[in-house]
Amino acid sequence: MGSNEIREKVLDTIKANIEEIEISAEQSDEDLLQHGMDSITFIQIVVALENTLEIEIPDEKLLLEEMGTLNKMINVVTAALNAKETI
């Protein structure tokens, strides 16, 4: 899966869980809490990503500090996909 496809899947999942969110490329490093994400929404997004992409995100990454921006989420998902492919 290419980086653009991963970005789109993560962004689609975020948009499906946070109403009326628009994240431009310039906002990829902005805290998603400022865009309406709360701790419950965060968990919903993580579960949706794991189910959709058939990955397991490591427990140490299941923190807002680790996945609180679009770019951070993409990096964690990419790492989980890469780990899945090496098994």
KEKOL-588217 format. One record per residue: chain; x, y, z of N, C-alpha, C in turn; residue in three letters. Coordinates in steps of 0.2 Angstrom, whole numbers, always signed. Example, Ala and Ser with C-alpha at 12.3 -4.5 7.8 and 13.67 -1.06 7.14 Angstrom:
<atoms>
  cadena    npx    npy    npz   capx   capy   capz    cpx    cpy    cpz  residuo
       A    +66    -28    +39    +62    -22    +39    +66    -16    +39      ALA
       A    +64    -11    +35    +68     -5    +36    +64     +0    +39      SER
</atoms>
This chain:
<atoms>
  cadena    npx    npy    npz   capx   capy   capz    cpx    cpy    cpz  residuo
       A     +4     -6     +0     +0     +0     +0     +4     +6     +0      MET
       A     +3    +11     -5     +7    +17     -5     +6    +22     +0      GLY
       A    +10    +27     +1     +9    +32     +6     +3    +36     +5      SER
       A     +2    +38     -1     -5    +42     -3    -11    +38     -1      ASN
       A    -11    +31     -2    -17    +27     -1    -17    +27     +7      GLU
       A    -12    +26    +11    -12    +26    +18    -15    +32    +20      ILE
       A    -12    +38    +18    -15    +45    +20    -22    +45    +19      ARG
       A    -25    +43    +13    -32    +44    +12    -36    +39    +16      GLU
       A    -34    +33    +18    -37    +29    +22    -38    +32    +29      LYS
       A    -32    +34    +32    -32    +37    +38    -37    +43    +38      VAL
       A    -36    +48    +33    -40    +54    +33    -47    +52    +33      LEU
       A    -49    +47    +29    -56    +45    +28    -59    +42    +35      ASP
       A    -55    +39    +38    -57    +36    +45    -58    +42    +50      THR
       A    -53    +47    +50    -54    +52    +54    -61    +56    +52      ILE
       A    -62    +57    +46    -68    +61    +44    -74    +57    +45      LYS
       A    -74    +50    +45    -80    +46    +47    -81    +47    +55      ALA
       A    -77    +49    +59    -78    +49    +66    -78    +56    +69      ASN
       A    -76    +61    +65    -76    +68    +68    -80    +72    +63      ILE
       A    -86    +74    +65    -91    +77    +61    -88    +84    +58      GLU
       A    -89    +85    +52    -87    +92    +49    -80    +94    +49      GLU
       A    -75    +89    +49    -68    +90    +50    -65    +91    +43      ILE
       A    -61    +96    +42    -57    +97    +35    -50    +98    +37      GLU
       A    -46    +94    +35    -39    +94    +37    -35    +95    +30      ILE
       A    -32   +101    +29    -28   +102    +23    -21    +99    +24      SER
       A    -17    +99    +19    -10    +97    +20     -6   +101    +25      ALA
       A     -7   +107    +25     -4   +112    +30     -6   +110    +37      GLU
       A    -11   +107    +38    -14   +106    +45    -12    +99    +47      GLN
       A     -8    +95    +43     -6    +88    +45     -3    +87    +52      SER
       A     +0    +93    +54     +4    +92    +60     +0    +96    +66      ASP
       A     -6    +98    +65    -10   +101    +70    -13    +96    +74      GLU
       A    -14    +97    +81    -17    +93    +86    -24    +92    +84      ASP
       A    -26    +85    +83    -33    +84    +81    -38    +85    +87      LEU
       A    -36    +87    +93    -40    +89    +98    -43    +96    +96      LEU
       A    -39   +100    +93    -42   +106    +91    -47   +106    +85      GLN
       A    -47   +100    +82    -52    +99    +77    -58    +94    +79      HIS
       A    -59    +93    +85    -65    +90    +88    -64    +83    +90      GLY
       A    -58    +80    +90    -56    +74    +92    -56    +74   +100      MET
       A    -59    +69   +103    -58    +68   +110    -56    +61   +112      ASP
       A    -55    +59   +118    -52    +52   +119    -57    +47   +117      SER
       A    -63    +47   +117    -68    +42   +114    -67    +42   +107      ILE
       A    -67    +47   +103    -66    +48    +96    -60    +45    +94      THR
       A    -55    +46    +98    -48    +43    +97    -48    +36    +97      PHE
       A    -51    +33   +102    -52    +26   +102    -56    +23    +96      ILE
       A    -61    +26    +94    -65    +24    +89    -61    +24    +82      GLN
       A    -57    +29    +81    -53    +30    +75    -48    +24    +75      ILE
       A    -44    +23    +81    -39    +18    +81    -42    +11    +80      VAL
       A    -48     +9    +83    -51     +3    +81    -53     +2    +74      VAL
       A    -56     +8    +71    -58     +8    +64    -52     +6    +60      ALA
       A    -46    +10    +61    -40     +9    +57    -38     +1    +58      LEU
       A    -38     -1    +64    -36     -8    +65    -40    -13    +61      GLU
       A    -47    -12    +61    -51    -17    +58    -51    -16    +50      ASN
       A    -51    -10    +48    -51     -8    +41    -44    -11    +37      THR
       A    -39    -10    +41    -32    -11    +38    -29    -18    +40      LEU
       A    -33    -21    +45    -31    -28    +47    -24    -27    +50      GLU
       A    -23    -22    +55    -17    -21    +58    -18    -21    +66      ILE
       A    -12    -22    +69    -13    -21    +76     -8    -15    +78      GLU
       A    -10    -10    +81     -6     -4    +83     -3     -6    +90      ILE
       A     +3     -6    +91     +6     -7    +97     +4     -3   +103      PRO
       A     +3     -6   +109     +0     -3   +115     +4     +4   +116      ASP
       A    +11     +4   +115    +14    +10   +117    +13    +16   +112      GLU
       A     +9    +14   +107     +8    +20   +102     +0    +22   +103      LYS
       A     -3    +19   +108    -10    +20   +109    -11    +26   +114      LEU
       A     -8    +32   +112     -8    +38   +116     -9    +44   +111      LEU
       A    -13    +49   +114    -14    +55   +110     -7    +58   +108      LEU
       A     -2    +57   +113     +5    +60   +111     +8    +57   +105      GLU
       A     +6    +51   +104     +9    +47    +99     +5    +47    +92      GLU
       A     -1    +48    +93     -6    +48    +87    -10    +54    +87      MET
       A     -8    +60    +89    -13    +66    +90    -13    +70    +84      GLY
       A     -9    +69    +79    -10    +73    +73    -11    +68    +67      THR
       A    -13    +71    +61    -14    +67    +55     -7    +63    +53      LEU
       A     -2    +67    +53     +5    +64    +51     +7    +59    +56      ASN
       A     +6    +60    +63     +8    +55    +68     +4    +49    +67      LYS
       A     -2    +49    +65     -7    +43    +64     -4    +40    +58      MET
       A     -3    +43    +53     +0    +40    +47     +6    +36    +48      ILE
       A    +11    +39    +52    +17    +36    +53    +16    +29    +57      ASN
       A    +12    +30    +62    +10    +24    +66     +7    +18    +62      VAL
       A     +2    +20    +58     -1    +15    +53     +4    +12    +48      VAL
       A     +8    +17    +46    +13    +14    +41    +17     +9    +44      THR
       A    +20    +10    +50    +24     +6    +54    +20     -1    +55      ALA
       A    +14     +0    +57    +10     -6    +59     +9    -10    +52      ALA
       A     +8     -7    +47     +7    -11    +40    +14    -14    +38      LEU
       A    +19    -11    +39    +26    -13    +38    +28    -19    +42      ASN
       A    +26    -19    +48    +27    -25    +53    +23    -31    +51      ALA
       A    +17    -29    +49    +12    -35    +46    +15    -38    +40      LYS
       A    +18    -34    +36    +21    -37    +30    +27    -41    +31      GLU
       A    +30    -40    +36    +36    -44    +38    +35    -51    +41      THR
       A    +29    -52    +43    +27    -58    +47    +26    -63    +42      ILE
</atoms>
